[in-house]
Amino acid sequence: MVKRISLIAWFIILNLVCLFDANLNAQELRSLSKPLQNKVEEYLELANRYTAAGNNQQAVMYLSKVAFLYWENGLLREAAELFLKSVPQNEKVGNYNDIKAIYSNVGLIYSDLDKIDLAQDAFEKSLVVRKKLGNRTEISSGMIDVGYIYIVQKRHEQSIKILEEALSIATDLDDARLISNACRLLGIAYDARGMVAKARDYEAKYLTYKRLFESKTVKEEYEAKVGKTMAETERERIEKRAKQLELDLQKLTAAAAQDSLGSVVKATEDSLRNAERLSRQRQLEIGLLNKEKAIKELALKEKEAVQKNQQLIIYSILGGMLLLIILAVVMLYGYRSKQRANNRLESQNREIGAQRDHIRKQNENITKSINYAQGIQKALLPSQDTLVGFLEDSFIFFRPRDLVSGDYYWFAPILSGDDYYEPGRGKFAIAAIDCTGHGVPGAFLSMIGYNLLNEIIRAGIHTPSLILQRLNQDIRRVLRQDETDNRDGMDMTLCVIDFDKNVLEYAGAKNPLLYIKNGEMIRIKGDKEPVGGFHTEQLRTFTNHTIDIDGPTYFYLFSDGYADQFGGPAGIKIMLKSFQDMLFENHQKSMEDQKAILRNHLINWIGSDFKQVDDVLVMGFKLG
């Protein structure tokens, strides 16, 4: 029955993961075309020749060209390797500006490849070079790059520290672009820590400085344009003034010439007066003839004017009618266009409504699937009452961040040959496990771990260190981590209690074991490596610890979710030290009271200004 439920859980979680993360790791490298391959071979040949000739400057130039060709065509790993290959030659010629840019490019490439640790190393090296060059703008920009990578790694305290420093430099420089970038990342980092108020402040600053940066750019372009226009206007004004001065000069010259003619006119005036008297009579005769002719012309003009007025009236009427026809056509066209637009809008509204209903239905189905997955996870995880049946003085405080959890607990009696377990006799295994991630991905991994632990116990492996060693191998096999880029794993605390020998054996993958005995709290650290994930060693082994139960002893197993929770008046983490002090102060109380104290303290610590940042799991039990 358990196996059947596990298979159903596997199917449900797998479908959810496919639904949410189908495109998470999709990345295809494109092959170079034949002409580009020829160009790469040519550049590499030239780079080798210049290197052999000792001309590192030219060699570096051609290596960079090939690296950018790789990058532009999707060959990201090859581009990163070639960029890094050019660093020593740049160092030989002291070209630190290019080295700074190379490390930044490599950081961007590794970010695209999801190799975040390598991206961090590249951005940090770029920052070191920027500091060496001493350009404060470049230093601030490099700090912002490193802060971004820390956010991706969820190292939010370190990201906030370096981004605050970058913001301080950018503020001194009055660089709106750098200030807006730093504020945006600080808003993301504070939100991830659960400090909502600070996150909103920085988001508001980001928008303010973003608008300031954009307005400065527009203003610079406008001032350049206005400056040019003013210069052209001034030139036209000067040219116009020069022409006016030239015209005034011509008028003055003409006036002077007129004065010189005055005396000549006066001299001939008397003789002209006599001739005028002789011609006056003649002109009177001609005037009578012209008068008759003018009357006839005036009548003709009046007739033509009447005809023109009539034509004008006709043309006006025709024009008015044509205008009314045009207006009617325009109004008809506008009405039909509006009717078509209304029909399109109505069709679009129907389509949007159908899409909205479809999305709502999808969300309902997803929520139902996650709720069903939550029910399966709850069904697979045994209840606290079940644990009390094996360990009378015990409690489990389990508070997932989402509907399904990446933290889970596991315990199982180690049966003797007759398949019967008697409480207080034989052996009993118990563990607290913290999987990579939260929600659906973490829950998917928890299902795998839960079933593998049961199989390992049934296989007869009962020593904690050997159980972790075998679980590590099985996780890597199931997730095919030797063949893929999958790096998921688990941090865990695992104990095996031997009631017959009165001892408890412990092995840990990163997570410690706390126990209190004779009024003293003792913490045993786990090994530094997780179960599963990235491997550098051939075989990962774990350390086994043995604790004698010769008196009342209180044991505590937990994930990092409780100690890492932000909140309180100062918006800080609870921290491991405060968490341990709380356990020590209350260890002599009943297990139920201890669980209630842990729950109430966490709720009060989070309050209304923060949100839960991780799954929380704490287990406690008393022996002896």
C-alpha positions in Angstrom: 0.0 0.0 0.0 2.8 2.4 0.9 4.6 1.6 -2.4 1.4 2.3 -4.3 0.9 5.7 -2.6 4.5 6.6 -3.3 4.0 5.9 -7.0 0.9 8.1 -7.0 2.9 10.8 -5.2 5.7 10.5 -7.7 3.3 10.9 -10.6 1.5 14.0 -9.1 4.7 15.8 -8.1 6.4 15.0 -11.5 3.4 16.6 -13.4 3.6 19.7 -11.1 7.3 20.1 -11.7 6.8 19.7 -15.4 4.1 22.3 -15.3 6.1 24.9 -13.4 9.7 24.2 -14.5 9.4 22.8 -18.1 11.7 25.5 -19.4 14.0 25.9 -16.4 17.1 24.3 -17.9 16.3 24.5 -21.7 19.4 25.8 -23.5 20.6 24.8 -27.0 24.0 25.6 -28.5 23.9 26.7 -32.1 26.5 25.4 -34.5 28.6 27.8 -36.5 28.0 28.1 -40.2 30.8 27.2 -42.6 31.8 30.8 -43.3 32.0 31.6 -39.6 34.0 28.4 -39.0 36.5 29.5 -41.6 36.7 33.0 -40.0 37.3 31.4 -36.6 40.1 29.2 -37.9 41.7 32.3 -39.6 41.6 34.4 -36.4 43.0 31.6 -34.3 45.8 31.1 -36.8 46.6 34.8 -36.7 46.5 34.8 -32.9 49.0 31.9 -32.7 51.3 33.6 -35.2 51.3 36.9 -33.2 51.8 34.9 -30.0 54.8 33.1 -31.4 56.2 36.5 -32.6 55.8 38.0 -29.2 53.1 40.5 -30.2 50.7 39.8 -27.4 48.6 42.9 -28.2 47.6 41.6 -31.7 47.2 38.1 -30.4 44.7 39.2 -27.7 42.7 41.2 -30.3 42.1 38.1 -32.5 41.4 35.8 -29.5 38.7 38.4 -28.4 37.2 38.4 -31.9 36.8 34.6 -31.8 35.3 34.7 -28.2 32.7 37.3 -29.3 31.8 35.1 -32.4 31.3 32.1 -30.1 29.2 34.2 -27.7 27.0 35.7 -30.4 26.3 32.3 -31.8 25.4 30.5 -28.6 28.7 28.7 -27.9 28.8 30.0 -24.4 31.3 27.6 -22.8 33.8 28.0 -25.6 33.4 31.8 -25.4 34.1 31.8 -21.6 37.2 29.5 -22.1 38.7 31.7 -24.8 38.0 34.9 -22.9 39.9 33.5 -19.9 42.7 32.2 -22.1 43.4 35.8 -23.2 43.8 37.1 -19.6 47.5 36.2 -19.2 48.4 37.9 -22.5 46.5 41.0 -21.4 48.5 41.0 -18.2 51.8 40.9 -20.1 50.9 44.1 -21.9 49.3 45.7 -18.8 45.9 46.0 -20.4 43.8 46.0 -17.2 40.8 47.8 -18.8 40.3 44.8 -21.1 40.9 42.3 -18.2 38.1 44.1 -16.2 35.8 43.7 -19.2 36.8 40.1 -19.8 35.9 39.0 -16.3 32.5 40.9 -16.5 31.8 39.1 -19.8 32.7 35.7 -18.3 30.4 36.4 -15.4 27.5 37.2 -17.7 28.2 34.0 -19.7 28.3 31.8 -16.6 25.1 33.4 -15.3 23.4 32.3 -18.6 24.8 28.8 -18.1 23.4 28.7 -14.4 27.0 28.3 -13.2 26.4 30.8 -10.4 29.6 30.0 -8.4 31.8 30.5 -11.4 29.9 33.7 -12.3 30.5 35.0 -8.7 34.2 34.3 -9.1 34.4 36.2 -12.4 32.5 39.2 -11.2 34.6 39.4 -8.0 37.8 39.3 -10.1 36.4 42.1 -12.3 35.8 44.1 -9.1 39.3 43.6 -7.9 40.7 45.0 -11.2 38.2 47.9 -11.1 39.5 48.8 -7.6 43.1 48.6 -8.9 42.2 51.0 -11.8 40.6 53.4 -9.2 37.7 54.6 -11.4 34.8 55.0 -8.8 32.1 54.7 -11.4 33.5 51.4 -12.5 33.9 50.3 -8.9 30.3 51.0 -8.1 29.1 49.2 -11.3 31.3 46.1 -10.4 29.8 46.1 -6.8 26.3 46.0 -8.3 27.3 43.0 -10.5 28.6 41.1 -7.4 25.5 42.1 -5.4 23.3 40.7 -8.1 25.1 37.3 -8.0 24.8 37.2 -4.1 21.0 37.7 -4.5 20.9 34.8 -7.0 22.9 32.7 -4.4 20.4 33.8 -1.7 23.3 35.4 0.3 21.1 38.4 1.0 23.0 39.8 3.9 26.2 40.0 1.8 24.3 41.4 -1.1 22.8 44.1 1.0 26.2 45.1 2.4 28.0 45.4 -1.0 25.0 47.1 -2.6 24.8 49.7 0.1 28.5 50.5 -0.5 27.9 50.7 -4.2 24.9 53.0 -3.6 27.0 55.3 -1.4 29.7 55.7 -4.2 27.0 56.2 -6.9 25.3 58.9 -4.7 28.7 60.7 -4.2 29.1 60.6 -8.0 25.5 61.8 -8.5 25.1 59.0 -11.1 21.3 58.4 -11.5 21.8 55.2 -13.6 24.0 53.5 -11.0 21.7 54.8 -8.1 18.6 53.3 -9.8 20.3 50.0 -10.4 21.6 49.7 -6.8 18.2 50.7 -5.3 16.3 48.1 -7.5 18.6 45.2 -6.3 18.4 46.4 -2.7 14.6 46.3 -2.9 14.8 42.7 -4.1 17.3 41.7 -1.4 15.3 43.3 1.5 12.1 41.7 0.2 13.8 38.3 0.2 14.8 38.9 3.8 11.2 39.6 4.6 11.8 43.3 5.3 8.9 44.6 3.3 9.0 48.3 4.4 12.6 48.8 3.4 12.1 46.9 0.2 9.3 49.3 -0.7 11.5 52.4 0.1 14.2 51.2 -2.2 11.7 50.3 -5.0 10.4 53.9 -4.8 13.9 55.3 -4.9 14.6 53.1 -7.9 11.6 54.5 -9.8 12.6 58.1 -8.9 16.2 57.8 -10.1 15.2 55.8 -13.2 12.9 58.7 -14.2 15.7 61.2 -13.4 18.2 59.3 -15.5 15.8 59.2 -18.4 14.9 62.9 -18.1 18.6 63.9 -18.0 19.2 62.0 -21.3 16.2 63.7 -23.0 17.4 67.1 -21.6 20.9 66.7 -23.0 19.5 65.8 -26.4 17.1 68.8 -26.3 19.8 71.3 -25.2 22.1 70.2 -28.0 19.3 70.7 -30.5 18.3 74.1 -29.1 21.9 75.2 -29.1 22.2 74.4 -32.8 18.9 76.2 -33.6 19.9 79.3 -31.6 23.2 79.5 -33.5 21.4 79.2 -36.9 18.9 82.0 -35.8 21.7 84.3 -34.8 23.5 83.7 -38.1 20.3 84.6 -40.1 19.8 87.7 -38.0 23.3 88.9 -38.7 22.9 88.2 -42.5 19.6 90.1 -42.5 21.1 93.1 -40.7 24.0 93.2 -43.2 21.5 93.3 -46.2 19.5 96.1 -44.5 22.7 98.1 -44.0 23.6 97.6 -47.7 20.1 98.8 -48.8 20.3 101.9 -46.5 23.7 102.7 -48.2 22.1 102.5 -51.7 19.3 104.9 -50.6 21.8 107.5 -49.3 23.7 107.3 -52.6 20.5 107.9 -54.6 19.5 110.9 -52.4 22.9 112.5 -53.1 22.5 112.1 -56.8 19.0 113.7 -56.7 20.3 116.8 -55.1 22.8 117.4 -57.9 20.0 117.2 -60.5 17.8 119.9 -58.7 19.6 122.9 -60.3 19.2 121.5 -63.8 15.5 121.0 -63.4 15.0 124.5 -62.1 16.9 125.9 -65.1 14.6 124.3 -67.6 11.3 124.9 -65.7 10.6 128.2 -67.4 10.8 126.9 -70.9 8.6 124.0 -70.1 5.8 126.3 -68.7 5.4 127.9 -72.1 5.1 124.6 -73.9 2.5 123.5 -71.3 0.1 126.3 -72.2 0.3 125.4 -75.9 -0.6 121.8 -75.3 -3.4 122.3 -72.7 -5.9 123.3 -75.3 -5.0 120.3 -77.3 -5.5 118.0 -74.4 -9.0 119.3 -73.7 -10.1 118.2 -77.2 -8.6 114.8 -76.7 -10.3 114.6 -73.2 -13.7 114.9 -74.8 -13.1 112.0 -77.1 -11.7 109.9 -74.3 -14.7 110.6 -72.1 -17.1 108.9 -74.5 -14.8 106.0 -74.8 -14.5 105.6 -71.0 -18.3 105.6 -70.7 -18.6 102.7 -73.1 -15.8 100.8 -71.3 -17.5 101.3 -67.9 -20.8 99.9 -69.2 -18.9 96.8 -70.6 -17.1 96.3 -67.3 -20.4 96.5 -65.3 -21.9 93.8 -67.6 -18.8 91.6 -67.0 -19.0 92.1 -63.3 -22.7 90.9 -63.2 -21.8 87.8 -65.2 -18.9 87.1 -62.7 -21.2 87.5 -59.7 -23.7 85.0 -61.3 -20.9 82.5 -61.9 -19.6 82.9 -58.4 -23.1 82.2 -56.9 -23.4 79.1 -59.1 -19.9 77.9 -58.1 -20.6 78.5 -54.4 -23.9 76.5 -54.6 -22.1 73.6 -56.4 -19.2 73.8 -53.9 -21.6 73.7 -50.9 -23.4 70.7 -52.3 -20.1 68.9 -53.0 -19.0 69.7 -49.4 -22.2 68.2 -48.0 -21.8 65.1 -50.1 -18.2 64.7 -48.8 -19.3 65.2 -45.2 -22.0 62.7 -45.6 -19.5 60.1 -47.0 -17.0 60.8 -44.2 -19.7 60.5 -41.5 -21.0 57.2 -43.1 -17.4 55.9 -43.3 -16.8 56.9 -39.7 -20.0 55.3 -38.5 -19.2 52.0 -40.3 -15.5 52.1 -39.0 -16.8 52.7 -35.4 -19.3 49.8 -35.9 -16.5 47.5 -37.1 -14.2 48.7 -34.2 -17.1 48.0 -31.7 -17.5 44.5 -33.2 -13.8 43.8 -33.0 -13.8 45.1 -29.4 -16.7 43.0 -28.5 -15.0 39.9 -30.1 -11.8 40.7 -28.2 -13.7 41.1 -25.0 -15.3 37.7 -25.5 -11.8 36.2 -26.3 -10.3 37.9 -23.2 -13.2 36.6 -21.1 -12.6 33.0 -22.5 -8.9 33.3 -21.8 -9.6 34.6 -18.3 -11.9 31.7 -17.6 -9.3 29.3 -19.0 -6.5 30.7 -16.8 -8.8 30.7 -13.8 -9.6 27.0 -14.5 -5.9 26.2 -14.9 -5.1 28.0 -11.6 -7.9 26.0 -9.9 -6.6 22.8 -11.3 -3.0 23.7 -10.3 -4.2 24.6 -6.8 -6.2 21.3 -6.6 -3.1 19.4 -7.7 -0.9 21.0 -5.1 -3.5 20.5 -2.4 -3.7 16.8 -3.4 0.1 16.7 -3.3 0.0 18.2 0.1 -2.4 15.5 1.2 -0.1 12.8 -0.2 2.9 14.3 1.6 0.9 14.4 4.9 -0.2 10.9 4.4 3.4 9.6 3.8 4.8 11.5 6.8 3.9 9.8 10.0 2.1 11.8 12.7 3.5 12.9 16.1 1.2 10.4 17.8 3.0 7.7 15.8 6.4 8.9 17.1 5.1 9.0 20.7 4.3 5.3 20.3 8.0 4.7 19.8 9.5 7.5 21.9 7.1 8.5 24.7 8.8 11.9 25.5 9.0 13.5 22.1 7.6 16.2 19.8 7.6 17.3 16.2 7.3 21.0 15.3 6.7 21.1 11.5 5.7 24.3 9.7 6.2 24.4 5.9 6.6 27.7 4.1 4.3 26.6 1.2 1.5 24.0 0.9 4.1 21.3 0.3 7.5 21.2 2.0 11.2 20.6 1.2 11.8 19.8 4.8 10.6 16.4 6.1 11.1 14.1 9.0 11.6 10.3 8.9 11.7 7.6 11.5 11.5 3.8 11.4 11.9 0.9 13.8 14.7 -1.5 12.9 13.0 -4.8 12.9 14.5 -8.0 14.2 14.2 -11.3 12.4 10.6 -12.0 13.5 9.4 -8.7 11.9 8.0 -7.5 15.3 9.2 -4.3 17.0 8.8 -3.9 20.8 9.1 -0.3 22.1 12.1 0.3 24.3 13.9 -2.7 22.8 16.2 -3.2 19.7 17.0 -0.2 17.5 15.1 2.8 16.2 16.2 5.3 13.5 15.1 9.0 13.3 16.1 11.9 11.0 15.4 15.6 10.2 16.1 16.4 6.5 16.3 19.7 4.7 16.1 19.3 0.9 17.3 21.8 -1.7 14.5 24.3 -2.5 11.0 24.9 -1.2 7.5 24.0 -2.4 7.0 21.6 -5.3 10.7 20.9 -6.2 11.6 20.4 -2.6 8.6 18.1 -2.0 9.5 16.1 -5.0 13.0 15.5 -3.6 11.6 14.7 -0.2 9.5 11.9 -1.7 12.6 10.4 -3.3 14.6 10.6 0.0 11.8 9.2 2.1 11.5 6.0 0.0 15.3 5.6 -0.4 15.7 5.7 3.4 13.1 2.9 3.9 14.9 0.8 1.2 18.3 1.3 2.9 17.0 0.2 6.3 15.3 -2.9 4.7 18.6 -3.7 3.0 20.2 -4.2 6.5 22.3 -1.0 6.7 21.8 0.4 10.3 24.9 2.5 11.0 24.1 6.2 10.5 27.4 7.0 8.7 26.8 4.1 6.3 23.2 5.0 5.8 24.2 8.6 4.7 26.9 7.2 2.5 24.4 4.8 0.8 21.7 7.5 0.5 24.3 9.9 -1.2 25.0 7.2 -3.8 21.3 6.5 -4.4 20.4 10.2 -4.7 23.1 10.7 -7.3 22.0 7.6 -9.2 18.3 8.4 -9.2 18.9 12.1 -10.3 21.6 11.0 -12.7 23.9 13.7 -11.3 27.0 12.2 -12.9 25.4 12.7 -16.3 23.5 16.0 -15.9 23.9 19.4 -14.3 21.5 18.5 -11.5 23.0 19.6 -8.2 20.0 19.0 -5.8 20.8 17.5 -2.4 19.9 17.2 1.3 21.2 18.5 4.6 20.3 16.1 7.4 20.7 14.8 11.0 20.4 11.1 11.4 20.3 9.1 14.7 20.0 5.4 15.5 19.0 4.5 19.1 20.2 1.2 20.5 17.9 0.6 23.5 19.6 -2.7 24.4 23.1 -1.0 24.7 21.8 2.4 25.9 23.6 4.3 23.2 22.7 6.7 20.4 24.7 6.9 17.2 24.7 10.0 15.1 26.0 11.1 11.6 25.2 14.5 10.0 25.4 16.0 6.5 26.0 19.7 7.3 23.4 19.7 10.1 24.4 19.3 13.8 22.9 17.3 16.7 22.1 19.1 20.0 21.8 17.2 23.3 21.5 18.3 26.9 22.9 16.1 29.7 23.8 16.9 33.3 22.8 20.5 32.8 25.2 21.0 29.9 24.3 21.5 26.2 26.6 19.9 23.7 26.5 20.4 19.9 28.1 17.9 17.6 28.8 19.3 14.1 27.9 17.3 11.0 30.2 16.8 8.1 30.6 19.7 5.7 29.3 18.0 2.7 25.5 17.4 1.9 23.9 14.2 0.7 23.9 14.4 -3.1 24.8 17.5 -5.1 28.1 18.5 -6.5 31.0 16.0 -6.0 34.7 16.4 -6.2 35.7 13.2 -4.3 35.5 9.6 -5.6 33.5 8.4 -2.5 31.8 10.6 0.0 32.0 9.3 3.6 30.5 10.6 6.8 31.6 10.5 10.5 29.8 8.3 13.0 29.5 9.6 16.6 28.3 7.5 19.7 26.7 9.0 22.8 26.1 6.9 26.0 22.7 7.1 27.6 23.6 6.8 31.3 21.1 9.4 32.6 18.3 11.7 31.4 19.4 13.1 28.0 17.5 15.5 25.8 18.1 15.4 22.0 17.1 17.9 19.3 17.2 17.5 15.5 16.3 20.5 13.3 16.7 22.2 9.9 18.1 25.8 9.5 14.6 27.3 8.9 13.9 28.3 12.5 17.3 30.0 13.1 17.3 31.8 9.7 13.8 33.4 10.1 13.8 37.2 9.9 11.7 39.3 12.2 11.6 41.0 15.6 11.9 44.7 16.3 15.2 45.0 14.4 14.2 42.8 11.4 17.1 40.3 12.0 17.4 36.5 12.1 16.7 34.5 15.2 20.2 33.0 14.9 21.4 29.6 16.1 22.7 30.9 19.5 19.3 32.3 20.5 17.6 29.1 19.2 19.9 27.0 21.4 19.4 29.2 24.4 15.6 28.8 24.1 16.0 25.0 23.9 18.2 24.9 27.0 16.0 27.2 29.1 12.9 25.1 28.4 14.4 21.5 28.1 13.1 20.3 31.5 9.5 21.3 30.5 7.2 18.7 28.9 7.7 18.0 25.2 4.2 19.5 24.4 5.1 22.7 26.3 8.4 22.9 24.4 6.7 22.6 21.1 4.1 25.3 22.0 6.9 27.7 23.1 8.8 27.2 19.8 5.6 27.8 17.8 4.5 30.9 19.7 8.0 32.5 19.7 8.2 32.0 15.9 4.7 33.5 15.2 5.5 36.5 17.4 8.9 36.9 15.8 7.5 37.0 12.3 4.6 39.3 13.3 2.7 41.2 10.6 5.7 42.9 8.9 7.5 39.8 7.8 6.8 36.5 6.0 8.2 33.0 6.6 11.3 32.6 4.5 12.0 28.9 4.8 10.4 25.5 5.8 10.7 25.0 9.6 11.4 21.6 11.3 12.4 20.9 14.9 12.2 17.4 16.6 12.9 16.7 20.3 12.9 13.6 22.4 14.2 12.4 25.8 16.1 9.2 26.6 17.2 7.7 29.9 
